[in-house]
Every structure is written in C-alpha cells, then in structure tokens.
Amino acid sequence: MRHLLRYLRAFAGRNEGVSAVEFALIAPIMLIFYLGVIEVSLALSVDRKVTSAASALADLVAQDDVITDDEMDQILNAGPVIIAPNPAAPLQIRISSISMNLIGEAEVDWSDSRGMTPLTEGARYTPPSGLLSPGRSLVMVEVTYLYESAFAEIGVGRFAIEETFYLRPRRSLVVSRQ
C-alpha cells in the first residue's frame, strides 16, 4: 500500500502531459466553434444573395411598363443565376403588382411565381404603411430560400431566409401584365 501511495504522490507532482490533456479537452469545443463560424458565414452569404435576388428582380420588373410571358419567364429564371453557386432547388420567388384605388384599398393586379403559389388576382393586400398611395402601384417581389446547413442532420440549421422587396414602377403608374 505504501508503494501505491508513493507512486500516486510522484504521479501527482509530474506535469509533463498537462498540455496534451488540456488540448484534448479544448480541441472539440474549438472545432465545433470553428465549424459554427463557417456555417454562419455561409448562411449570411445566402442571405445577401437572397436580398440581391429580390432587389434585382423587382428592379427588372419596375423598369418596364408591360411584362409579357416571355419576359416574366426570363425574370424568374434570373433568380437562380443570382443565388449561384448555391443550389437553385430551395429558391422560391413570387412577383406581384399591387395597386391602390382612389378610396385607399390595395389589391393584387397580377402575380407570377416559381416554387410558391401566386397571389390571387383582385385579392386585398395590405402593404407596409407609407409605401403605396391612392392611384399608384408597387412591384412586390418575395424571395424565400430554404437553407439547410451541414448540421441539419442533428436538428440544427434548417430555416427559411426570406426577403420582400417593393419598388414603384419607373415608366408608368402601373406595370401591366400580358
């Protein structure tokens, strides 16, 4: 028994492996932190691309006075190009024209989409206050990207990144749809 106690005292007084033990305790935490920072930066990059897509698509529609089916297809096809190199499958786009009549009621003039349901023509819509005035219209673009992180398998990292962008038509009071 004395021999064991002497051995334990000698072992407790040694410090040759302290750094290795500290590294073994801290390394997993640091690795998880590092991977988390990478994942957050990727999610922020997707968020910026979703914002850019909403802005660019609204701008393309607002620059025209009449949108044809071919133009709308080209505009909707621009969305996946803007968010590249991210996968296009989780991208959902809805482009709508909202106008307000002279008594102050806003309604949907037309709506087109890819990956989500278009708004019903003639349906009432309440835009954010101050954006729409009687006799005017807005182009509204809604973009949703269903982001899935590398940690999605453990239940962390599946969420929707959404952006809604409003612009007033530039060449006319209302952007018509043919």
Secondary structure, DSSP 8 states (H G I E B T S, - for coil): -HHHHHHHHHHHH--TTHHHHHHHHHHHHHHHHHHHHHHHHHHHHHHHHHHHHHHHHHHHHHT-SEE-HHHHHHHHHHHHHHHTTS-STTEEEEEEEEEE-TTS-EEEEEEEEESS----TT-B----TTS--TT-EEEEEEEEEEEE-TTGGGT--EEEEEEEEEE--SSSSS-EE-
